[in-house]
C-alpha cells in the first residue's frame, strides 16, 4: 500500500517592527503555526519510514506466496518477517499519531489570536482554525482506518500457515484487505485535501495582514 500525505507548510518567523494590531496578530499567528509545524516533524519523518517498510513487506509477501505449504520452515520464517514488518509499521504510526496530537494542541491558540484581532482578521483566523481542526480530525480517521487494515493483514498472515484454512477463506480475507485498503486511500485523499485547504487559508490570512500594515 502506497501512502503519500501532504504536510502543513512551514511558516518562517517574520521580522516585525512597530506595534500595530496587524503586525502583532501576524507575529502571534506565525509563532503558533510554527509550533504546529515543528510538532509535526515526527509525523513527516515517519512517512519515508512507513513507505520503506511497506515496500519491504510487499516484497516479502510476494516471496511468501511463491512458497508452498510443504516448505514449512521457510513459510514460517517469511510469515514471521511479515508480522515483524507490520508491527514496525504500527510503531511508526504511533509516533505519527502522537506528533499530530501534539500539534493539534496548539489549535486553540488561534481562538485567542482571533479574539484580539480586528473583525476582518478574526473571521479569517477562525476560518483557519476550523480548517485545522477538520484536518486533524481527518488524520485521526486515517489512523483508525490504517489500524483496521493492519489488523486484517495480521489475520491474513496468520492464516497463511494454518493447516485447516482453505483457498476460499484466504480469498475472502484478501477481499477484506483490499476493501479496507480502499478506505485508507480515501482517508488519505481527504486528509490531503484538508491540508491543502489549511495551507491556502494560511497564505490568505498572511496576505491580508500584510495589506493592513
N, C-alpha and C positions, 0 to 999 in steps of 0.2 A: 504494500500500500504506500502510495506516494503522499507525503504530507507537506504542503507548502503553505505557509501562512504569512500574512503581511504584518510588518511591525509598525508600531507607533513611531512616527518620525521624531528624531531628536530635536530638541529646541535649545539653541545656544543661548547663553546668558547675554542679555542686551546691555550695552553701555548707555546709561541714562544720566541725564543732568536735569537740574531744576527739581521742582516739587509739585508739578501739576497733577491733577487727578488721573488724567490719561496715562501719564508716564508711570505713576505709582501702580496703577492697575496692570499696566504692561509688565512691569517688573515682577509683581506678585504672581501673575499668570505664568510668566516664563519660569519662575522658580518652581511652581507647583508641577507644571508639565515636565520640567527637567527631572524632578524627583520621581515622577511616574515612569519616565523613560529609563532612568537609571535602575529603578526597581525591576524593570522588565529585562534587564541584562541577562539574567539566568535563563529566562524564557527564550530569548534569542539564541543563547548559546546551546540550548538543548536541540534546536532544530536540525543542525547538521549531524548531531549525535544520533538522533532518532532516525533520520534518513539513512545513515550508515548502517545502523542496526537492522532496520527494515530490509535493506538490500542484502545484507548478510543472511538474514533469516530466510528471505525468499530463495536465495541460492542454496541454502542448507535444506530447505523444504523440497526443492527440485531434486536434489541429490537423494533425499529420503524416499521420494516417490519412485525413484528408479530401482530401489531395493525391493526384494520380495520378503515375505514373512519367513522364508527359510533362512535368510541372513539375519537371524535373531539378534546376535551380538551387535552387528553393525547398525541394525534398525534401532535398537535401544539406545545406542550411542548417539545416533543422529537425533532421535526424539529428545534425548536429554539436552543436546545442544540447542534445539528449538525452544525448549522450555526455559533454558537459561537466558537465551536472547530475548525472549518475551518478558521475562522478569526484569531484565536490564532496561528494556523499553519502559516498563511501568515505573521503574525507579527514576528515570529521567523525566517521565511525565509528572511524577510527584514534585520534582524540583520546579518544573514549568508552572504547575498549578500554584505552588507556594509563592513564586515570584509574581504571578499575576494577581494573587490575592493581596500581596503587599502593595503593589501598585494601585490596586483598587481602593485601598485605604486612604489615598490622597485625594480621591474624587470629591469628598465632602468639602475640601478646602475651596473648591470652586464656588460653593454657596456663599462663603464668607467674602470672597473676592467680588462676587456678583452684587452682594448687598452694599458694598462700599463704592461700587462703580456708578457711572451715570446711567440714566434709564435706558438709553440705546445700547450701551455697553453691557448692561446687566442682562438684557434679553438674549444677546448673543452668547454670553458666558453660560447662562442657564441652558441654552440650547446645546452648547458644547458639553456641559455636564451630563445632560440626558443621553446624548450620543455615546459618551464614555461609559456610562452605566450600562447601556444596552450592549456595548462591545464586550464588557467584562462578563455580563450575563450570558452572552453567546459563547464566550470562551468556556464558561462553566458547562454549558450544554455540550460543547465539543469534548471536554474532558470526560463527561459522563458517557457519551457515545463511544469514545475511544476505549474506555474501560470495559464497556459491554462487549465490544469487539474482541478485546484481548481475552476476556473470559470464555467466549465461544471458541476462539482459536485454541485456547488451552485445552478445552474439552476435546476438540478435534485431534490435537496432538496425542492426547491420552488414548483416544480410540484407535489410533494407527497401529499400536502394538497389542491391542486386545484380541484375544483369540476368538471371542464369540461375537464380534462385530461384523456384520455383513456389508456388502458393497452399497446396498440401498441406504443403509444408515449413514455411511460415510458421505454419500452423495447429498443426503438431506442436510448433514452438518455443513458441508461445503456451501450449500444454498443459503444456510443461515449466516455463514461468514460473509458471503457476497452481499446479502441484503443489509447486514449491519455495516459493512464497509461503505455501502452507498449512503447510509445515514451519517457516517463520519464525514464523507466527502461533502455532503450537503451542509453539515455544521461548519466545515472549513470555509466553504464558499460564503456562507452568511457572515461568519466572523471576519473574513477578508473585506467584504463589502462594508461592514460596520467600521473597520479600521480605516478604510479609505474615507468614509464619511467624517470620522473624527479628525483626520489629518486635514481634510478640506475645510471643515469648520474652524479648526485651529488657525489655518492660514487666513481665513476671512476675518477672524477676530483681531489678529495682529495687524492686518492691513487697515482695518477700521480704526484701531487705536493709534496707529501711526499717522493717519489722516487727521485725527483730532488733536495731535500735539500742538 
